[in-house]
């Protein structure tokens, strides 16, 4: 056993220091990024990405076809949930749908069944699949690294997203095994209880900084996955060196997520005078169910229940119903543009080079970011 003495930071641990800027307006900020990938490609042909590097997570109620279509219109990216059927995926990734190829990833696990399903979809003549997200809770297993090697050998031209990990050495390992983009984050999500159930994790801001440095040294890329509760957190992730930021809870609760809208009535504590006396004021609120993909709810929906040898590592909560996702995205992008103007970054690409983080009191910052300081 050993202890690392240096401080590790979450998004709530820091603020971005403002500095002089030549930018006159938020509209001058360019949020589009372009990347080429280290490992994807065939016969020296480069594979390119262009877009706003924000991703919808492959979670129920977030990684849906409908959200993918809505975000693609805005230049954003989606990693689909794993439970779509082969026929649904083949229809969705039909080669006539360019936006699906360029802005959406197929998601999968690492079983032989997962691999066979992927091959059936990827090998279909009507499909031009560009991105695949190989997603497991624990990216540190030898089995996971071996699977990435197997997938890269079988599909040399595809962009492989792999995770999750939180340290530089494992980021390097996955890139050397064939991954192009590494997903960073263990336990920071709003509906994730891994840190509570297992005691395992890594403060997310420091994880992104460390993993981004390791990936960029090899020509790879990273996704900051989890821990963002507001637009300011997303900006901090980019400022820490993330190439992409993946969102779950922030994009949950929208029409395109497909969840049932649940109505609840609450007493507000106020009273109104009526002809019959005084009545309590009742407020109607609408919610949508949202849960972690390692939660009891997810296991019951997709796997017939929670296996006896494991515990739930996710929450099942109600998030406020938010309507159309476009309004949320516009607010998010506006916040990031504003961050760039404060930091003097005309392009999102420059934000990490323009940023100075100031450490601050975690509890104070968590309250004012709207983040539940009890969440993992």
Protein Blocks (a to p, Z undefined) as FASTA:
>chain_A
ZZdfbdcddfklpccdddddfbfbfklpcfbdcdddfkgccehiacdddddfddcdfbeh
klgfklmmmmmmnopacdddfkbcfklmmmmmpcklmmlmmmcccdddfbfklmmmmmmm
mmpmkbccfbdcdddfblmbfklmmmmmmmmmmmmmbccdddddfbfklmmmmmmnopab
dcedehjamkbcklmmnopacdfklmmmmmmmmmmmnopacddeehiabfklmmmmmmno
pabdcdfklmgoifklopacddddddehiacddfklpadddddddddddddfkbfklmmm
mnopacfkbccfbdcdddddebjaklmmmmmmmmmmmmmmmnopabfklmmmmpccdddd
fklmmmmnopafkbZZ
